Amino acid sequence: MKSKKIGMQALKIAIGSSLAIYIANLFGLKYSLAAGSVALLTMVTTKWKTVKLSVARVVTFIISVLMALIIFSAVESEWMAYGIYVFFVVIIAEMLGWGATISVNALIGMHFLEVKDFEFDFIANEFMLVLIGITMALVLNLFYDYGSQRKALVENMRYTEERLQMILGEISAYLARKCREMYGMISVRWKKRFRALSRMPMNIRIIRFTHIRDTISIILKCV
């Protein structure tokens, strides 16, 4: 079952990445291989996580383009400019909780650094690469096999229920044992008191008996 799941996941990633590159080539986009990388890095375990990551990629793409425009225009040295760019990409992504977007935005930054073209056509080219990649990831994740996860969840729920029943049974037995022990201790104590009471003179016995009766009444009221 596990090998089947791994095989299906590998096939899905391979098909999605290949189709993303093929579609990017059909549109005549530059750096079409990047679309395959985006698709590969966006295919995570669940559909909902893939949707959230796709939204994060779009938002961080816009931020990355603005940073690339500012940094690459201001710093002449390519290695220094790219280092500063990646530094801010990592900080912003981690602050937003979108660390998974760093690799794609670093790749996009390389493209801008290489061509130093911030015209609308090239920005649209890079955006289309991201869009094609996340679209293929979303489409392919619709065919994700959740049957095995559902089965594992049911098995875990049954195991948890059985363990809970065992724990409750142990607690019940412990409380019952403690009640018997307490009842035994109280019985012994009161037997000793009644035995001692029987040896006393009648007038003192009546006073003690009245005191014991009042004590029992108070205890019962408290209970």
N, C-alpha and C positions, 0 to 999 in steps of 0.2 A: 504493500500500500504506500509506504514511504517512498520507494523508488519510483512508483507510478506518479506520485505527486511531484517529485523532483523533475521527472521527465516532462510532465505537462508544463511545469513552470519554465523549464529551459526552452521548450518548443514555443511557448507563447512569447517569451522575450526575443527569441531568434526571429520569429515571424514579424513581430511588431517593429523591431529595429530595422529589419530588411525592407519592410513596406514603407517605413518612414523615409528611408534613404531614397527608395524608388519614387515616392511621391514628390520629394524635394527635387529630384532630378527632372521629373515631369514639368515642374513649375520653373525650371531653369535657375534654381537658387544657387548662390555661391556657398561653398562649405557645406554641401548637402549631407556629408557624413555626420555632421553635428546633429542632424535630426534623429539619426539612429541612436546616438549617445543619449539624447534627451529622452527618447522613448524607453531605452533600457533603464535609465536612472529613475524614471517616474513610475515604473511598474512595481508597486509595492504589494503587500499581502492582501489588502481589502479594497473594495471599490471606494468606500468613503475616504480612506487614507489617500488613495490616488487622486480623488477630487480635491481634497484639501491641499495636497502637494502641488497639483496643477494650478490652483489659484495662487499659491505662494510663488510659483515660478513666474507667473505673469506679473505679479506685483514687484518682485525683486528684479525682474528684467528691466522694468521702467527705471527703478532706482539705479541699477548697474549702468544703464546707458547714460544717465545724468552724471554719475561719478566718472565714467570713462571720458565723457566730453570735457569735464572740468580738469581732471588729473592729466590726461594724455595731452591736452592742449597747453597745460602749464609747465609740465616737466619734460625736458628734452631727452634725457637718458631713458632708453626703453626699459632696461632692467629695473631701474629705480622707479619709473612710473608704474610698471606692472606690480612691483612689490607694494607700493603705496595703495594701488587699486585693490589688490587682493586683501590687504590689511583691513581696509574699510568694508569690503564685501563680507569678510568673515565676521567682523564686529557687528554690523547691522543685521546680518542673517541670524546670528546667535542671540542678539537682543530680541528679535522678533520670534525666536523659537523655530526658525526655518533653516536649520543647519544643513538640511538635505539639499538646499538649492545652491550651495556654494560651488560645487563642481561645475555645474552648467554655466553659472554666471562667470566663473573664472575662464571657461572656454570661450564664452561670448566676448569677454574682455580681450582675449588674445586676438580675435578677429578684428576688433576695433583698433587695437594697437598695431596690427600688421598693416592695415590699409589706411588708418587715420582718416576715415571717411565718415562724417556724421551727417551726411545728406539724408533726406527722407527715404530714398530708394534703398540705401544700405541698411538703415535702421529697420525698414519694413522687411528686408531680406532676413535679418537676424530674428525678428519677431515671428516670421513665418516658420523658420526652423524650429523655434520653441513651440509654436502652435501645432505644427504637424506632429512633433514628438509627443506632446501631451495628449493630443487627440487619439493617436494610435494606442497609447497606453490606456486611455479610458475605454476605448472600444474593445481592446483585447481583454481587459479586466472584467468585462461583462460575461466572459466565458470561464471565469474562475470557478473551480470546483469547491463548493462550500459543503458538500455532503460529508466529507471526512471530518471537517471541523465540527459539524453538527453532531456527528456520531461521537466524537471525542468529548464534546460538551455534555451530552446525555450521560456518557459513562462517568464523567467526573461528578455530575450531579448525583448519580446513584451512589457512587463511592462516598461522597460527602454526607448523603442522607444516612447511609449505613453507619458511618463513623459517629454521626450525631446521635443516632439511636443507641449505639454502644455507650457513648459518654453519658447520655441521660439515664440509661440503665444502671451504670456504675454509680452515678450520683444518687439515684433512688435507693440502691442497695446500701450505700454509705449512710444516708440519712436514716434508713430503717434500722441499721445496726446501732447507730448512735442513740436513737430513740429507745431501743431495747436496753442499752447500757444505762442510759439515764433513768429509765423506769426501774431497772434492777437496783441501782444505787439508792433511789428514793424509797423503794420498798424496804430495803434493808434498814435504812435509817429510821423509817417510821415503825418498823417492827421492834427495833431496839428501844424507841421511845415508849411504845405501848407496853413492852415488857417491863421497862423501868417504872412506868406508871402503875402497873398492876401491883408492884411491891410497896407502893406508898400508902399512907393512911387515907381513909375515905375522903376527909375534908380537903386534903391537899390534892387528891386525885381528881376531885370535881373541879377545883380551880384550874389545874393543869389541862384537864380535858376541855374545859371551856376555852382556854387559851389556844389549844390545838385546833379546835373547831373554828374559832375566829380566824386563825391563820390560814386554814384551808379555804374559808370563804373568801378571804382577801385574794388568795392565789387564783381561785376560780374566776373572780371578777376581773382580775387582770388578764386572764386568758381570754 
